[in-house]
Amino acid sequence: MSELVDLDEPEFTRIAELVHSRYGIDLSKKRTLVRGRLNGTLRSLGYRSFNEYMEAVEADETGGRLTEMVDRLSTNHTYFFREADHLDYLVSYALPALWGDQAEKGLSETRIWCAGCATGEEPYSILIALADRFGLSRLPRHPIVLATDISTAALRTAAAAVYPPSRVREAGDVVKRGYAKSEPDGTLRMNGELASRVLFKRLNLMRRDFPFRRQFDAIFCRNVMIYFDQPTRVALVAAFRRHLRPGGFLFLGHSESMGRQVEGYQYMQPAVYRSLG
Ligand SMILES: C[S@@+](CC[C@H](N)C(=O)[O-])C[C@H]1O[C@@H](n2cnc3c(N)ncnc32)[C@H](O)[C@@H]1O
């Protein structure tokens, strides 16, 4: 096995500052992770030092090298039905509260943004919760969930809607319920009808002028801001509010809850907020 290329302090700072300024991800205490995750990229591209590699990343006007770098450095860990109490809350309380006595119309116009969707288990879990509650055939035929991430590699997996056997167990009885098919090799393939209700797009959450014309009923941004510093989190939560309809719901990860006082929102329950409109 070949030796790891060394990453000295100035090289590490150069990488950490670039990633922080472009993507908000705080790597300042993650030198070992950066060195480990980028070593393979460095070697496969033939660079002998991190400085040489960074010259190429910064000089690449297409942004391709930078995208490849953040693909390696972002943590895409996720799983089906993570923090499932939020999914119950969405279908049992949040959406019915928004729809009032116009449930049919409400359902047909529902729009949910899953910001930082990683490899797709979260948006598919949201759709399964909706289908369980309201019936798959009653869901509108167009994409209800917009799922975005910065990692092209993660988005490729998400859009393919195929998961390795190790995921089948955590997905529970979705196969029995018809939301996915277990292939002979154990691979889990999401039902095409379900998958057609999610649209995957690459979007950097650091750009705050999000290009959406219509507001969302709910935004899920869970286990993403954990990698951001506090000013970035506050700015992002404020930006989300502009893209939530009045009374719309914001779901954060349980470990990154912002407490009970968040400007412009009503605290509903741990990590769930409602836009004051
Ligand atoms: C740990 S995963 C969380 C996935 C899912 N939301 C969940 O709770 O299981 C964090 C995701 O945030 C994405 N991410 C990090 N910084 C981002 C940014 N600036 N813009 C968009 N996505 C970002 C990463 O690529 C990664 O896929």
The ligand as a MOL file (V3000), in Angstrom:
LIG
                    3D

  0  0  0     0  0            999 V3000
M  V30 BEGIN CTAB
M  V30 COUNTS 27 29 0 0 0
M  V30 BEGIN ATOM
M  V30 1 C -25.2160 13.9690 6.9200 0
M  V30 2 S -26.0340 14.3050 5.4150 0 CHG=1
M  V30 3 C -27.6960 14.4660 5.9710 0
M  V30 4 C -28.6790 13.7790 5.0700 0
M  V30 5 C -30.1410 13.8220 5.4800 0
M  V30 6 N -30.6500 15.1580 5.5160 0
M  V30 7 C -30.3610 13.1620 6.8130 0
M  V30 8 O -30.7500 13.8090 7.7850 0
M  V30 9 O -30.1300 11.9470 6.9010 0 CHG=-1
M  V30 10 C -25.5460 16.0120 5.1040 0
M  V30 11 C -25.6870 16.4160 3.6380 0
M  V30 12 O -25.5550 17.8400 3.5350 0
M  V30 13 C -24.9060 18.1400 2.3230 0
M  V30 14 N -24.3330 19.5000 2.3640 0
M  V30 15 C -23.3000 19.9590 3.1070 0
M  V30 16 N -23.0380 21.2410 2.8150 0
M  V30 17 C -23.9410 21.6110 1.8620 0
M  V30 18 C -24.1740 22.8180 1.1530 0
M  V30 19 N -23.4300 23.9200 1.3440 0
M  V30 20 N -25.1840 22.8460 0.2630 0
M  V30 21 C -25.9460 21.7440 0.0490 0
M  V30 22 N -25.7740 20.5660 0.6840 0
M  V30 23 C -24.7740 20.4990 1.5820 0
M  V30 24 C -23.8380 17.0500 2.2240 0
M  V30 25 O -23.3810 16.8690 0.8940 0
M  V30 26 C -24.5900 15.8320 2.7680 0
M  V30 27 O -25.1340 15.0570 1.7420 0
M  V30 END ATOM
M  V30 BEGIN BOND
M  V30 1 1 1 2
M  V30 2 1 2 3
M  V30 3 1 2 10
M  V30 4 1 3 4
M  V30 5 1 4 5
M  V30 6 1 5 6
M  V30 7 1 5 7
M  V30 8 2 7 8
M  V30 9 1 7 9
M  V30 10 1 10 11
M  V30 11 1 11 12
M  V30 12 1 11 26
M  V30 13 1 12 13
M  V30 14 1 13 14
M  V30 15 1 13 24
M  V30 16 1 14 15
M  V30 17 1 14 23
M  V30 18 2 15 16
M  V30 19 1 16 17
M  V30 20 1 17 18
M  V30 21 2 17 23
M  V30 22 1 18 19
M  V30 23 2 18 20
M  V30 24 1 20 21
M  V30 25 2 21 22
M  V30 26 1 22 23
M  V30 27 1 24 25
M  V30 28 1 24 26
M  V30 29 1 26 27
M  V30 END BOND
M  V30 END CTAB
M  END
